[in-house]
Amino acid sequence: MQAVRAFVDGVMIKVLTVVLTVIFVEQQPFVYSSTGSMVVRPRTVNTDDGVRAIETLTRGVEISSTYATIARSDLILDRAKKQIGPEIDTSDASVSSEVVTSTSILEVTVTGGNPEVVHALASEITRQTVAYVGELQNVYELQVIDEPQVPTQPVAPNRTLLIGTG
């Protein structure tokens, strides 16, 4: 009799755990992500200057890292928000920017709860970063290689994994 009672208690605890996990996971909002990429390249047309610029770019990550920092700066974010307008709520959006390892490629990613908002903000941050770097008048420029796209699937939460783990 005690074995049956222990078995029933164990099953009840497991069922309760699964039910509570499902309730918790289902309340989690979806998160969407949109990413654009740019390449850092020499602006010059002079062959000797171009070769030196490429050598400098391949030897160090400082230039690309600087541009990644510019892309996620408050200045660029404020300019982007101004361009897309106050009617679009970007309060839950977050911006990240990084240099792809061992390349001169810069990726800007915006995540948030609305796929259209993250796309609009990622697109505008990409444009504003290219424009700002263009205003610097140095030997490098940014060229967009992949425009941000409207996400069709959320990147989080992975509800199946979370429920299975629970």
DSSP file with accessible surface (Angstrom, degrees, kcal/mol):
  #  RESIDUE AA STRUCTURE BP1 BP2  ACC     N-H-->O    O-->H-N    N-H-->O    O-->H-N    TCO  KAPPA ALPHA  PHI   PSI    X-CA   Y-CA   Z-CA
    1    1 A M     >        0   0  194      0, 0.0     4,-2.2     0, 0.0     5,-0.1   0.000 360.0 360.0 360.0 -41.4    0.0    0.0    0.0
    2    2 A Q  H  >  +     0   0  173      1,-0.2     4,-2.6     2,-0.2     5,-0.2   0.852 360.0  54.8 -66.7 -33.2    2.8    2.4    0.8
    3    3 A A  H  > S+     0   0   78      2,-0.2     4,-2.3     1,-0.2    -1,-0.2   0.908 109.0  47.3 -65.6 -40.9    4.5    1.6   -2.5
    4    4 A V  H  > S+     0   0   91      2,-0.2     4,-2.7     1,-0.2     5,-0.2   0.924 112.4  49.6 -65.7 -43.6    1.3    2.5   -4.3
    5    5 A R  H  X S+     0   0  162     -4,-2.2     4,-2.6     2,-0.2    -2,-0.2   0.920 111.6  48.6 -61.7 -43.8    1.0    5.8   -2.3
    6    6 A A  H  X S+     0   0   64     -4,-2.6     4,-2.4     2,-0.2    -1,-0.2   0.905 111.8  50.2 -63.9 -40.4    4.6    6.7   -3.0
    7    7 A F  H  X S+     0   0  150     -4,-2.3     4,-2.4     2,-0.2    -2,-0.2   0.939 111.9  46.7 -62.8 -47.3    4.1    6.0   -6.7
    8    8 A V  H  X S+     0   0   66     -4,-2.7     4,-2.7     1,-0.2    -2,-0.2   0.917 112.2  50.7 -62.2 -43.6    1.0    8.1   -6.9
    9    9 A D  H  X S+     0   0   67     -4,-2.6     4,-2.3    -5,-0.2    -1,-0.2   0.918 110.6  49.9 -60.5 -42.4    2.7   11.0   -5.0
   10   10 A G  H  X S+     0   0   28     -4,-2.4     4,-2.1     2,-0.2    -2,-0.2   0.919 112.0  46.9 -63.3 -42.4    5.7   10.8   -7.4
   11   11 A V  H  X S+     0   0   60     -4,-2.4     4,-2.8     2,-0.2     5,-0.2   0.920 111.6  51.4 -64.8 -43.7    3.3   10.9  -10.5
   12   12 A M  H  X S+     0   0  115     -4,-2.7     4,-2.7     1,-0.2    -2,-0.2   0.905 109.3  50.1 -61.8 -40.5    1.4   13.8   -8.9
   13   13 A I  H  X S+     0   0  108     -4,-2.3     4,-2.5     2,-0.2    -1,-0.2   0.925 112.3  47.7 -64.5 -42.4    4.6   15.8   -8.3
   14   14 A K  H  X S+     0   0  150     -4,-2.1     4,-2.5     2,-0.2    -2,-0.2   0.924 112.8  48.0 -65.4 -43.6    5.7   15.2  -11.9
   15   15 A V  H  X S+     0   0   76     -4,-2.8     4,-2.7     2,-0.2     5,-0.2   0.931 112.5  49.1 -62.8 -45.1    2.3   16.2  -13.3
   16   16 A L  H  X S+     0   0  102     -4,-2.7     4,-2.8    -5,-0.2     5,-0.2   0.920 110.7  51.2 -60.5 -42.0    2.3   19.4  -11.2
   17   17 A T  H  X S+     0   0   59     -4,-2.5     4,-2.4     2,-0.2    -2,-0.2   0.929 111.8  46.2 -62.1 -45.1    5.8   20.2  -12.3
   18   18 A V  H  X S+     0   0   72     -4,-2.5     4,-2.8     2,-0.2     5,-0.2   0.934 113.1  49.5 -64.9 -44.2    4.9   19.9  -15.9
   19   19 A V  H  X S+     0   0   72     -4,-2.7     4,-2.5     1,-0.2    -2,-0.2   0.943 113.2  45.9 -62.1 -46.5    1.7   21.9  -15.6
   20   20 A L  H  X S+     0   0  101     -4,-2.8     4,-2.5    -5,-0.2    -1,-0.2   0.899 112.6  51.4 -64.4 -38.1    3.5   24.7  -13.7
   21   21 A T  H  X S+     0   0   28     -4,-2.4     4,-3.1    -5,-0.2     5,-0.3   0.936 110.1  48.8 -63.4 -45.5    6.3   24.7  -16.3
   22   22 A V  H  X S+     0   0   50     -4,-2.8     4,-2.7     2,-0.2     5,-0.2   0.933 111.8  49.4 -61.0 -44.4    3.8   24.9  -19.2
   23   23 A I  H  X S+     0   0   86     -4,-2.5     4,-1.0    -5,-0.2    -2,-0.2   0.944 114.4  44.9 -60.9 -46.6    2.0   27.8  -17.5
   24   24 A F  H >X S+     0   0  122     -4,-2.5     3,-0.6     1,-0.2     4,-0.5   0.943 115.4  46.4 -62.5 -48.1    5.3   29.7  -16.9
   25   25 A V  H >< S+     0   0    3     -4,-3.1     3,-1.4     1,-0.2    -2,-0.2   0.904 108.0  55.8 -65.5 -40.7    6.7   29.0  -20.4
   26   26 A E  H 3< S+     0   0   98     -4,-2.7    -1,-0.2    -5,-0.3    -2,-0.2   0.752 103.1  57.0 -65.6 -22.1    3.5   30.0  -22.1
   27   27 A Q  H << S+     0   0  140     -4,-1.0    -1,-0.3    -3,-0.6    -2,-0.2   0.627  83.2 102.3 -82.7 -13.1    3.5   33.4  -20.4
   28   28 A Q  S << S-     0   0   63     -3,-1.4     2,-0.1    -4,-0.5   131,-0.1  -0.554  75.0-125.7 -74.6 129.1    7.0   34.2  -21.8
   29   29 A P        -     0   0   96      0, 0.0     2,-0.1     0, 0.0    -1,-0.1  -0.393  25.6-104.8 -73.4 152.0    6.8   36.7  -24.7
   30   30 A F        -     0   0   76     83,-0.1     2,-0.4    -2,-0.1     0, 0.0  -0.453  30.2-148.4 -71.7 147.6    8.4   35.9  -28.0
   31   31 A V  B     -A  156   0A  49    125,-3.0   124,-3.0    -2,-0.1   125,-1.3  -0.980  11.2-162.9-120.1 131.5   11.6   37.6  -28.8
   32   32 A Y  E     -B  112   0B  41     80,-3.7    80,-2.1    -2,-0.4     2,-0.4  -0.791   0.7-158.5-112.9 157.6   12.5   38.5  -32.4
   33   33 A S  E     -B  111   0B  31    120,-0.4     2,-0.4    -2,-0.3    78,-0.2  -0.997   8.2-172.2-140.3 138.9   15.9   39.4  -33.9
   34   34 A S  E     -B  110   0B   3     76,-2.3    76,-2.4    -2,-0.4     2,-0.4  -0.999  11.3-169.1-132.6 130.8   17.0   41.2  -37.1
   35   35 A T  E     -B  109   0B  54     -2,-0.4   114,-0.3    74,-0.2     2,-0.3  -0.967   7.9-174.2-126.5 135.7   20.6   41.4  -38.2
   36   36 A G  E     -B  108   0B   1     72,-2.5    72,-2.8    -2,-0.4     2,-0.4  -0.898  12.9-150.8-119.4 152.7   22.3   43.5  -40.8
   37   37 A S  E     -BC 107 146B   5    109,-2.4   108,-2.7    -2,-0.3   109,-1.9  -0.960  11.0-175.6-129.6 148.1   26.0   43.2  -41.8
   38   38 A M  E     -BC 106 144B   0     68,-2.7    68,-3.3    -2,-0.4     2,-0.4  -0.951  18.2-134.9-134.1 153.6   28.5   45.7  -43.2
   39   39 A V  E     -BC 105 143B  35    104,-2.7   104,-2.0    -2,-0.3     2,-0.6  -0.906  14.5-135.2-111.5 138.5   32.0   45.3  -44.4
   40   40 A V  E     + C   0 142B   3     64,-2.8   102,-0.2    -2,-0.4    24,-0.1  -0.823  39.5 164.9 -88.1 125.2   34.8   47.8  -43.4
   41   41 A R  E     - C   0 141B 103    100,-2.7   100,-2.8    -2,-0.6     2,-0.1  -0.973  42.3 -89.0-141.8 157.6   36.8   48.6  -46.6
   42   42 A P  E     - C   0 140B  28      0, 0.0    98,-0.3     0, 0.0    97,-0.1  -0.380  26.0-157.6 -65.6 141.7   39.3   51.2  -47.8
   43   43 A R        +     0   0   74     96,-3.8    97,-0.2    -2,-0.1    96,-0.1   0.723  59.7 101.8 -88.5 -24.3   37.7   54.3  -49.3
   44   44 A T        -     0   0   44     95,-0.7    95,-0.0     1,-0.1     9,-0.0  -0.158  52.4-162.8 -69.1 154.2   40.7   55.3  -51.3
   45   45 A V        +     0   0  143      5,-0.0     2,-0.4     4,-0.0    -1,-0.1   0.510  62.2 105.2-108.8 -12.0   41.2   54.7  -55.0
   46   46 A N     >  -     0   0   80      1,-0.1     4,-2.9     2,-0.0     5,-0.2  -0.574  69.5-140.8 -70.2 125.7   45.0   55.3  -55.0
   47   47 A T  H  > S+     0   0  111     -2,-0.4     4,-2.4     1,-0.2     5,-0.2   0.911  98.3  46.0 -58.8 -47.3   46.6   51.8  -55.4
   48   48 A D  H  > S+     0   0  107      1,-0.2     4,-2.2     2,-0.2    -1,-0.2   0.932 116.2  45.2 -64.1 -44.9   49.4   52.4  -52.9
   49   49 A D  H  > S+     0   0   66      1,-0.2     4,-2.6     2,-0.2    -2,-0.2   0.892 112.4  53.3 -64.3 -37.7   47.1   53.9  -50.3
   50   50 A G  H  X S+     0   0   13     -4,-2.9     4,-2.4     2,-0.2    -2,-0.2   0.914 108.0  49.0 -64.1 -42.1   44.6   51.1  -50.9
   51   51 A V  H  X S+     0   0   72     -4,-2.4     4,-2.5     2,-0.2    -2,-0.2   0.937 113.3  47.1 -64.1 -43.9   47.2   48.4  -50.3
   52   52 A R  H  X S+     0   0  134     -4,-2.2     4,-2.5     1,-0.2    -2,-0.2   0.907 111.6  51.2 -64.1 -39.7   48.4   50.1  -47.1
   53   53 A A  H  X S+     0   0    7     -4,-2.6     4,-2.5     2,-0.2    -1,-0.2   0.922 111.0  47.6 -65.0 -41.5   44.8   50.5  -45.9
   54   54 A I  H  X S+     0   0   90     -4,-2.4     4,-2.5     2,-0.2    -2,-0.2   0.923 111.9  50.4 -66.2 -41.9   44.0   46.9  -46.5
   55   55 A E  H  X S+     0   0   96     -4,-2.5     4,-1.5     1,-0.2    -2,-0.2   0.927 112.3  47.2 -60.9 -44.6   47.2   45.8  -44.7
   56   56 A T  H  X S+     0   0   60     -4,-2.5     4,-1.2     1,-0.2    -2,-0.2   0.923 112.3  50.3 -62.8 -42.4   46.3   48.0  -41.7
   57   57 A L  H  < S+     0   0   12     -4,-2.5     3,-0.3     1,-0.2    -2,-0.2   0.902 111.7  46.9 -65.2 -39.5   42.8   46.7  -41.7
   58   58 A T  H  < S+     0   0  103     -4,-2.5    -1,-0.2     1,-0.2    -2,-0.2   0.759 109.3  54.9 -77.4 -21.8   43.9   43.0  -41.7
   59   59 A R  H  < S+     0   0  182     -4,-1.5     2,-0.3    -5,-0.2    -1,-0.2   0.736 113.7  31.7 -82.2 -22.8   46.5   43.5  -39.0
   60   60 A G     <  -     0   0   15     -4,-1.2     4,-0.3    -3,-0.3     3,-0.1  -0.961  51.9-153.9-139.7 154.4   44.2   45.0  -36.4
   61   61 A V  S  > S+     0   0   86     -2,-0.3     4,-3.0     1,-0.1     5,-0.3   0.395  74.3  98.2-101.6   1.4   40.7   44.8  -35.2
   62   62 A E  H  > S+     0   0  132      1,-0.2     4,-2.3     2,-0.2     5,-0.2   0.884  82.6  48.5 -60.3 -41.0   40.7   48.3  -33.7
   63   63 A I  H  > S+     0   0   36      2,-0.2     4,-2.2     1,-0.2    -1,-0.2   0.966 115.7  42.4 -66.1 -50.7   39.1   50.0  -36.7
   64   64 A S  H  > S+     0   0    3     -4,-0.3     4,-2.2     1,-0.2    -2,-0.2   0.902 114.5  51.8 -63.1 -40.0   36.3   47.4  -37.0
   65   65 A S  H  X S+     0   0   50     -4,-3.0     4,-2.2     2,-0.2    -1,-0.2   0.886 107.5  53.0 -64.0 -37.6   35.8   47.4  -33.3
   66   66 A T  H  X S+     0   0   75     -4,-2.3     4,-2.4    -5,-0.3    -2,-0.2   0.936 109.8  47.8 -62.4 -44.0   35.5   51.2  -33.3
   67   67 A Y  H  X S+     0   0    4     -4,-2.2     4,-2.3     1,-0.2    -2,-0.2   0.865 109.2  53.7 -66.6 -34.9   32.8   51.0  -35.9
   68   68 A A  H  X S+     0   0    3     -4,-2.2     4,-1.4     2,-0.2    -1,-0.2   0.908 109.2  48.9 -64.9 -39.4   31.0   48.3  -33.9
   69   69 A T  H  < S+     0   0   76     -4,-2.2    -2,-0.2     1,-0.2     4,-0.2   0.906 109.9  51.4 -65.9 -40.3   31.1   50.6  -30.9
   70   70 A I  H >< S+     0   0   26     -4,-2.4     3,-1.6     1,-0.2     6,-0.4   0.930 105.6  56.7 -60.9 -42.8   29.7   53.5  -33.0
   71   71 A A  H 3< S+     0   0    1     -4,-2.3    -1,-0.2     1,-0.3    -2,-0.2   0.836 112.5  40.0 -61.5 -32.6   26.9   51.2  -34.2
   72   72 A R  T 3< S+     0   0  111     -4,-1.4    -1,-0.3    -3,-0.2    -2,-0.2   0.283  92.5 120.0-101.3  14.4   25.7   50.5  -30.7
   73   73 A S  S <> S-     0   0   34     -3,-1.6     4,-2.2    -4,-0.2     5,-0.2  -0.318  74.3-119.4 -76.9 158.4   26.2   54.0  -29.4
   74   74 A D  H  > S+     0   0  120      2,-0.2     4,-3.0     1,-0.2     5,-0.2   0.850 112.9  60.8 -62.8 -34.6   23.4   56.2  -28.0
   75   75 A L  H  > S+     0   0   75      2,-0.2     4,-2.2     1,-0.2    -1,-0.2   0.953 108.8  40.5 -58.3 -50.7   24.1   58.8  -30.7
   76   76 A I  H  > S+     0   0    0     -6,-0.4     4,-2.7     2,-0.2     5,-0.2   0.915 115.4  51.9 -67.3 -40.5   23.3   56.3  -33.5
   77   77 A L  H  X S+     0   0   35     -4,-2.2     4,-2.8     1,-0.2     5,-0.2   0.931 110.3  48.3 -62.3 -43.9   20.4   54.9  -31.6
   78   78 A D  H  X S+     0   0   98     -4,-3.0     4,-2.2     1,-0.2    -1,-0.2   0.910 112.4  48.7 -63.1 -42.2   18.9   58.3  -31.1
   79   79 A R  H  X S+     0   0   78     -4,-2.2     4,-1.9    -5,-0.2    -1,-0.2   0.911 112.7  48.3 -63.4 -41.4   19.4   59.2  -34.7
   80   80 A A  H  X S+     0   0    0     -4,-2.7     4,-2.2     2,-0.2     5,-0.2   0.930 111.2  49.2 -65.9 -44.5   17.7   55.9  -35.8
   81   81 A K  H  X S+     0   0   76     -4,-2.8     4,-1.5     1,-0.2    -1,-0.2   0.892 109.7  52.9 -62.9 -37.2   14.8   56.4  -33.4
   82   82 A K  H  < S+     0   0  178     -4,-2.2    -1,-0.2    -5,-0.2    -2,-0.2   0.902 110.2  48.4 -64.1 -39.9   14.3   60.0  -34.7
   83   83 A Q  H  < S+     0   0  123     -4,-1.9    -2,-0.2     1,-0.2    -1,-0.2   0.873 112.4  45.8 -69.8 -39.5   14.2   58.7  -38.3
   84   84 A I  H  < S-     0   0   23     -4,-2.2    -1,-0.2    -5,-0.1    -2,-0.2   0.705 114.7-122.9 -81.5 -15.2   11.7   55.9  -37.7
   85   85 A G    ><  -     0   0   10     -4,-1.5     3,-1.2    -5,-0.2    -1,-0.1   0.139  14.8 -87.4  95.9 154.0    9.5   58.2  -35.7
   86   86 A P  T 3  S+     0   0  129      0, 0.0    -1,-0.1     0, 0.0     4,-0.1   0.657 113.6  74.9 -72.8 -15.8    8.0   58.4  -32.2
   87   87 A E  T 3  S+     0   0  151     -3,-0.1     2,-0.7     2,-0.1    -2,-0.1   0.693  82.7  77.4 -72.0 -15.4    4.9   56.4  -33.2
   88   88 A I  S <  S-     0   0   54     -3,-1.2     2,-0.7    -7,-0.2    -4,-0.1  -0.854  82.6-138.2 -97.5 118.6    7.0   53.2  -33.3
   89   89 A D        +     0   0  108     -2,-0.7     3,-0.2     1,-0.1    -2,-0.1  -0.661  31.8 165.9 -81.5 111.2    7.6   51.9  -29.7
   90   90 A T    >   +     0   0   14     -2,-0.7     3,-1.6     1,-0.1    -1,-0.1   0.182  39.1 115.0-106.9  16.1   11.2   50.8  -29.4
   91   91 A S  T 3  S+     0   0   94      1,-0.3    -1,-0.1    21,-0.0    -2,-0.0   0.783  79.6  42.6 -63.7 -28.8   11.3   50.6  -25.6
   92   92 A D  T 3  S+     0   0   88     -3,-0.2    -1,-0.3     2,-0.0     2,-0.3   0.407  93.2 106.1 -97.8   5.2   11.8   46.8  -25.5
   93   93 A A    <   -     0   0   23     -3,-1.6     2,-0.4    19,-0.1    19,-0.2  -0.595  50.1-164.8 -85.2 142.5   14.4   46.7  -28.3
   94   94 A S  E     -D  111   0B  67     17,-2.6    17,-2.3    -2,-0.3     2,-0.4  -0.970   7.3-145.3-127.2 147.3   18.0   46.1  -27.6
   95   95 A V  E     +D  110   0B  39     -2,-0.4     2,-0.3    15,-0.2    15,-0.2  -0.907  17.6 174.6-115.0 134.9   21.0   46.7  -29.9
   96   96 A S  E     -D  109   0B  61     13,-2.7    13,-2.9    -2,-0.4     2,-0.3  -0.959   5.1-173.4-133.3 155.5   24.2   44.8  -30.2
   97   97 A S  E     +D  108   0B   9     -2,-0.3     2,-0.3    11,-0.2    11,-0.2  -0.984   9.8 165.0-149.6 135.7   27.0   45.0  -32.6
   98   98 A E  E     -D  107   0B 118      9,-2.1     9,-3.0    -2,-0.3     2,-0.5  -0.982  36.4-113.9-149.8 159.3   30.1   42.9  -33.1
   99   99 A V  E     -D  106   0B  33     -2,-0.3     2,-0.2     7,-0.2     7,-0.2  -0.823  39.6-116.2 -93.7 129.2   32.9   42.2  -35.5
  100  100 A V    >   -     0   0   47      5,-2.9     3,-1.6    -2,-0.5     5,-0.4  -0.509  48.4 -91.0 -65.5 130.4   32.7   38.7  -37.0
  101  101 A T  T 3  S+     0   0  122      1,-0.3    -1,-0.1    -2,-0.2     3,-0.1  -0.121 104.6   0.9 -50.0 131.2   35.8   36.9  -35.8
  102  102 A S  T 3  S+     0   0  123      1,-0.2     2,-0.3    -3,-0.1    -1,-0.3   0.742 117.1  90.2  62.6  28.3   38.8   37.2  -38.1
  103  103 A T  S <  S-     0   0   50     -3,-1.6    -1,-0.2     2,-0.2   -39,-0.1  -0.844  80.1-122.8-137.2 178.5   37.0   39.4  -40.6
  104  104 A S  S    S+     0   0   28     -2,-0.3   -64,-2.8    -3,-0.1     2,-0.5  -0.073  74.0 120.4-108.6  26.9   36.3   43.0  -41.4
  105  105 A I  E     -B   39   0B  51     -5,-0.4    -5,-2.9   -66,-0.2     2,-0.5  -0.832  47.3-160.3-101.2 131.0   32.5   42.3  -41.2
  106  106 A L  E     -BD  38  99B   0    -68,-3.3   -68,-2.7    -2,-0.5     2,-0.4  -0.914   3.8-160.2-110.9 129.1   30.4   44.2  -38.7
  107  107 A E  E     -BD  37  98B  62     -9,-3.0    -9,-2.1    -2,-0.5     2,-0.5  -0.942   3.2-163.8-112.8 135.3   27.0   42.8  -37.6
  108  108 A V  E     -BD  36  97B   0    -72,-2.8   -72,-2.5    -2,-0.4     2,-0.4  -0.979  12.3-174.0-115.8 125.2   24.3   44.9  -36.0
  109  109 A T  E     -BD  35  96B  24    -13,-2.9   -13,-2.7    -2,-0.5     2,-0.4  -0.976   9.9-168.1-124.4 133.9   21.5   43.0  -34.3
  110  110 A V  E     -BD  34  95B   0    -76,-2.4   -76,-2.3    -2,-0.4     2,-0.3  -0.981   9.2-171.8-118.4 131.3   18.3   44.3  -32.8
  111  111 A T  E     +BD  33  94B  39    -17,-2.3   -17,-2.6    -2,-0.4     2,-0.3  -0.924  22.1 121.3-121.3 149.8   16.1   42.1  -30.6
  112  112 A G  E     -B   32   0B   6    -80,-2.1   -80,-3.7    -2,-0.3   -19,-0.1  -0.976  66.7 -79.3 176.5-176.1   12.7   42.8  -29.2
  113  113 A G  S    S+     0   0   31     -2,-0.3   -83,-0.1   -82,-0.2   -80,-0.1   0.578 104.7  62.3 -85.3 -10.2    9.1   41.7  -29.0
  114  114 A N     >  -     0   0   65      1,-0.1     4,-2.5   -82,-0.1     5,-0.3  -0.955  64.8-154.6-123.1 119.2    7.8   43.1  -32.3
  115  115 A P  H  > S+     0   0   22      0, 0.0     4,-1.9     0, 0.0     5,-0.2   0.874  96.4  49.6 -61.0 -36.6    9.3   41.7  -35.6
  116  116 A E  H  > S+     0   0  119      2,-0.2     4,-2.6     1,-0.2     5,-0.2   0.888 111.5  49.1 -70.0 -37.5    8.5   44.9  -37.6
  117  117 A V  H  > S+     0   0   15      2,-0.2     4,-2.9     1,-0.2     5,-0.3   0.937 110.7  48.6 -67.8 -45.0   10.0   47.2  -34.9
  118  118 A V  H  X S+     0   0    0     -4,-2.5     4,-2.5     1,-0.2     5,-0.2   0.899 113.6  48.7 -65.0 -35.3   13.3   45.2  -34.7
  119  119 A H  H  X S+     0   0   54     -4,-1.9     4,-2.7    -5,-0.3     5,-0.2   0.947 112.7  46.6 -65.8 -48.2   13.5   45.2  -38.5
  120  120 A A  H  X S+     0   0   24     -4,-2.6     4,-2.3     1,-0.2    -2,-0.2   0.927 116.1  44.9 -60.7 -44.0   12.9   49.0  -38.8
  121  121 A L  H  X S+     0   0    1     -4,-2.9     4,-2.8     2,-0.2     5,-0.2   0.921 113.4  49.3 -69.4 -42.1   15.3   49.8  -36.0
  122  122 A A  H  X S+     0   0    0     -4,-2.5     4,-2.3    -5,-0.3    -2,-0.2   0.920 112.6  48.8 -62.7 -41.2   18.1   47.4  -37.3
  123  123 A S  H  X S+     0   0    7     -4,-2.7     4,-2.3    -5,-0.2    -1,-0.2   0.928 114.2  44.7 -64.0 -43.6   17.7   48.9  -40.8
  124  124 A E  H  X S+     0   0   18     -4,-2.3     4,-3.0    -5,-0.2     5,-0.2   0.886 111.5  52.0 -72.7 -36.4   17.9   52.4  -39.6
  125  125 A I  H  X S+     0   0    0     -4,-2.8     4,-2.4     2,-0.2     5,-0.2   0.924 110.0  50.8 -63.9 -40.1   20.8   51.8  -37.2
  126  126 A T  H  X S+     0   0    0     -4,-2.3     4,-2.3    -5,-0.2    -2,-0.2   0.951 113.3  44.8 -60.5 -48.5   22.7   50.2  -40.2
  127  127 A R  H  X S+     0   0  120     -4,-2.3     4,-2.5     1,-0.2    -2,-0.2   0.918 114.1  49.0 -62.2 -44.9   22.0   53.3  -42.4
  128  128 A Q  H  X S+     0   0   29     -4,-3.0     4,-2.6     2,-0.2    -1,-0.2   0.862 110.5  50.7 -66.2 -35.0   22.9   55.7  -39.6
  129  129 A T  H  X S+     0   0    0     -4,-2.4     4,-2.6    -5,-0.2     5,-0.3   0.936 111.1  48.0 -67.3 -45.2   26.2   53.9  -38.9
  130  130 A V  H  X S+     0   0   42     -4,-2.3     4,-2.2    -5,-0.2    12,-0.3   0.934 114.4  47.5 -59.7 -44.1   27.2   53.9  -42.5
  131  131 A A  H  X S+     0   0   45     -4,-2.5     4,-1.6     2,-0.2    -2,-0.2   0.926 112.0  48.8 -64.8 -44.3   26.3   57.6  -42.8
  132  132 A Y  H  X S+     0   0   61     -4,-2.6     4,-0.7     2,-0.2     3,-0.3   0.938 112.4  47.3 -63.3 -46.0   28.2   58.5  -39.6
  133  133 A V  H >< S+     0   0    0     -4,-2.6     3,-1.0     1,-0.2     5,-0.5   0.898 109.1  56.1 -63.4 -36.2   31.3   56.6  -40.6
  134  134 A G  H >< S+     0   0   24     -4,-2.2     3,-0.9    -5,-0.3    -1,-0.2   0.843 102.5  56.0 -62.7 -33.0   31.1   58.3  -44.0
  135  135 A E  H 3< S+     0   0  115     -4,-1.6    -1,-0.3    -3,-0.3    -2,-0.2   0.678  90.6  74.3 -72.2 -17.9   31.1   61.7  -42.3
  136  136 A L  T << S-     0   0   71     -3,-1.0    -1,-0.2    -4,-0.7    -2,-0.2   0.706  87.2-148.6 -70.4 -21.6   34.4   60.9  -40.6
  137  137 A Q    <   +     0   0  148     -3,-0.9     2,-0.1    -4,-0.4    -3,-0.1   0.853  46.7 136.8  57.0  38.0   36.3   61.4  -43.9
  138  138 A N  S    S-     0   0   58     -5,-0.5    -1,-0.1     2,-0.4   -95,-0.0  -0.402  73.0 -88.8-100.6-169.8   39.0   58.8  -43.0
  139  139 A V  S    S+     0   0   76     -2,-0.1   -96,-3.8   -96,-0.1   -95,-0.7   0.497 103.6  69.0 -82.9  -1.0   40.4   56.1  -45.3
  140  140 A Y  E     -C   42   0B  15    -98,-0.3    -2,-0.4   -97,-0.2     2,-0.3  -0.860  56.2-179.1-117.7 154.4   37.8   53.5  -44.4
  141  141 A E  E     -C   41   0B  46   -100,-2.8  -100,-2.7    -2,-0.3     2,-0.4  -0.933  24.8-120.0-140.7 165.1   34.1   53.2  -45.1
  142  142 A L  E     -C   40   0B   9     -2,-0.3     2,-0.4   -12,-0.3  -102,-0.2  -0.894  22.0-168.9-107.3 138.6   31.3   50.8  -44.4
  143  143 A Q  E     -C   39   0B  86   -104,-2.0  -104,-2.7    -2,-0.4     2,-0.2  -0.996  24.4-123.3-127.1 128.3   29.3   49.1  -47.1
  144  144 A V  E     +C   38   0B  41     -2,-0.4  -106,-0.3  -106,-0.2     3,-0.1  -0.503  32.5 170.1 -69.2 130.4   26.2   47.2  -46.3
  145  145 A I  E    S+     0   0B  74   -108,-2.7     2,-0.4     1,-0.3  -107,-0.2   0.658  71.4  26.6-112.9 -27.2   26.4   43.6  -47.5
  146  146 A D  E    S-C   37   0B 102   -109,-1.9  -109,-2.4     3,-0.0    -1,-0.3  -0.939  74.8-144.7-138.0 116.2   23.2   42.1  -45.9
  147  147 A E        -     0   0   90     -2,-0.4  -112,-0.2  -111,-0.2   -24,-0.1  -0.488  34.8 -98.8 -71.3 145.2   20.2   44.3  -45.1
  148  148 A P        -     0   0    2      0, 0.0     2,-0.3     0, 0.0  -112,-0.2  -0.364  42.5-147.6 -61.1 144.7   18.3   43.4  -42.0
  149  149 A Q        -     0   0  131   -114,-0.3  -114,-0.1    -3,-0.1   -27,-0.1  -0.808  22.5 -99.2-113.9 157.1   15.2   41.3  -42.7
  150  150 A V        -     0   0   64     -2,-0.3   -34,-0.1  -116,-0.1     2,-0.1  -0.640  47.7-122.3 -72.3 121.9   11.8   41.1  -41.0
  151  151 A P        -     0   0   20      0, 0.0   -32,-0.1     0, 0.0  -117,-0.1  -0.433  25.7-171.5 -69.7 140.2   12.1   38.1  -38.8
  152  152 A T  S    S+     0   0  123      1,-0.2    -2,-0.0    -2,-0.1  -120,-0.0   0.609  71.8  41.5-103.5 -17.9    9.5   35.4  -39.4
  153  153 A Q  S    S-     0   0  139   -120,-0.1  -120,-0.4   -38,-0.0    -1,-0.2  -0.980  86.3-113.2-130.0 142.5   10.3   33.2  -36.4
  154  154 A P        -     0   0   37      0, 0.0  -122,-0.3     0, 0.0   -41,-0.1  -0.392  11.5-148.6 -70.1 151.9   11.1   34.2  -32.8
  155  155 A V        +     0   0   96   -124,-3.0  -123,-0.2     1,-0.3     3,-0.1   0.585  68.7  73.9 -92.7 -14.9   14.6   33.5  -31.5
  156  156 A A  B    S+A   31   0A  37   -125,-1.3  -125,-3.0     1,-0.2    -1,-0.3  -0.981  73.3  26.7-160.1 158.7   13.3   32.9  -28.0
  157  157 A P        -     0   0   25      0, 0.0     2,-1.5     0, 0.0    -1,-0.2   0.686  57.4-150.6 -78.9 155.8   12.0   31.3  -25.9
  158  158 A N     >  -     0   0   95      1,-0.2     4,-2.5    -3,-0.1     5,-0.2  -0.724  19.9-176.0 -84.9  88.3   12.4   27.8  -27.2
  159  159 A R  H  > S+     0   0   48     -2,-1.5     4,-2.8     1,-0.2     5,-0.3   0.871  75.5  53.6 -61.4 -39.9    9.2   26.6  -25.6
  160  160 A T  H  > S+     0   0  118      1,-0.2     4,-2.6     2,-0.2    -1,-0.2   0.941 112.1  45.1 -61.6 -45.4    9.6   22.9  -26.5
  161  161 A L  H  > S+     0   0  104      2,-0.2     4,-2.6     1,-0.2     5,-0.2   0.925 114.1  48.8 -64.2 -44.6   13.0   22.8  -24.9
  162  162 A L  H  X S+     0   0   72     -4,-2.5     4,-2.4     2,-0.2    -2,-0.2   0.915 113.7  45.4 -64.0 -42.9   11.9   24.7  -21.8
  163  163 A I  H  < S+     0   0   46     -4,-2.8    -1,-0.2     2,-0.2    -2,-0.2   0.927 113.9  50.0 -67.0 -41.8    8.9   22.5  -21.3
  164  164 A G  H  < S+     0   0   67     -4,-2.6    -2,-0.2    -5,-0.3    -1,-0.2   0.899 112.3  47.3 -62.6 -39.6   10.9   19.3  -21.9
  165  165 A T  H  <        0   0  110     -4,-2.6    -1,-0.2    -5,-0.2    -2,-0.2   0.900 360.0 360.0 -67.2 -40.7   13.6   20.4  -19.4
  166  166 A G     <        0   0   43     -4,-2.4    -2,-0.2    -5,-0.2    -1,-0.2   0.897 360.0 360.0 -63.6 360.0   10.9   21.3  -16.9
